[in-house]
């Protein structure tokens, strides 16, 4: 059971690294943002490991307290980091909504090949 936990935590770590790479391409992040993301990831990683191991060993109260004591601060820190530090610093020229970007690309009229004065 613990082997499965480490396998899934490794997959989540790889997914988090992949997400971090994509975030750094789309948003300008300073050192405070990097530090807050690393802290949130670390807290949530501890939360999952603590809770899973506690439940696997038959200690549900310890697992639940791990979820509350580590999970809640990790989610709050991740949410505050996203709303206060990452979202306001979006690199311009990129849209987040694909429907909006597709709508604007189809609604634009193509440029005519002949200038208006030549006609």
N, C-alpha and C positions, 0 to 999 in steps of 0.2 A: 504494500500500500504506500509506503514511504517512497519507494522507487518511482511509482506513478506520479507522486507529488513533485519529485525533482524533475522528472521528464516534462510535466506540464509547466512547471515554473521556468524551465529552460526555454520552452516554446514561447511563453509569455514574455520572457526577457528578450528573445529574438524579435518578437512582434513589437515590443516597446522600442527597441533600437531602430527597427524599420520605420516606425511612426515618428521617432525623433528626427531621423534623416529627412523625412518628408516635411516635417514641421519647420526644420531649419532652412529648407529651400523656399518655403512660402512665406515665412515670417522672419522679421529681423529680431534677433534675440540677443540680449546683453548677458553679462555674467550673472546678474541676479536671477534672470529667467532660467539659465542653465542650472544654477544652484537649487532653485525652487523645484524644477522638474526632477532633478536627481534626488532631492529630499522626499518628494511625493512618491517617486518610484520605490525608493528604499523603504519607506514606511509601509506602503502597500505590499511590498514583497515580504516584509517581516510579518504583516498581518496574515497573509495567505499561508505562509509557512507555519507560523505559530498555531493558527486555528486548525489547519489540516492535521498537524501532528497531534494536537490536543484531542480532536475528535477521534483520530485513529487509535489513540491510547486509551480511549474510554473516559475522557475527562471533558464532558460537554460544557460544564460551567467555565472552565478555563478557555475553551475554544470560543465560547460566546463573548467572554470578556476580552479576548484577543481581537475579535471582530469589532467590538465597541471601542476599545482603547487604542487600537492601531488603525483600523479601517476608517472610522469616522474622521480623525484628523487628516489621514491621507487623502480622502475624497475632498474634504474641505480645502486643503492646500492645493490640490490639483485644480479644483474649480476656481479658486481665487487667482491662481497663476494663469489660467486660461483667460479669465475675464479681465484681469487687471494688467497683465504683462504681455501676453501673447497676442490676443485679438486686436488691441489698438495699433499694433505695429505690423500690419499686413503689408507686404510688398505690393505696390500699386501695379496695375496692369493685369492682374489676375482676378478672376471672379471665382467665388466659392460655389455659386449655384450654377450647375451645368445647364439647367433649363433656361436660365437668364442669358447665359452666353450663347446658347443655341438660338434663342429667340432674337437676340440682337444681330447675330450673324446672318440669319435668314431675312430679317426685316430691312437690312441695309440695301439700298439700290446700287446696282453695279455702275461703275463709272462708264460713261459713253466714250467710245474710242475717238470720236471726232470732237474737237472743241466747238463750243456754241458759236463763236465768232466766224468759223469757217463755213457754217451752214448757211 
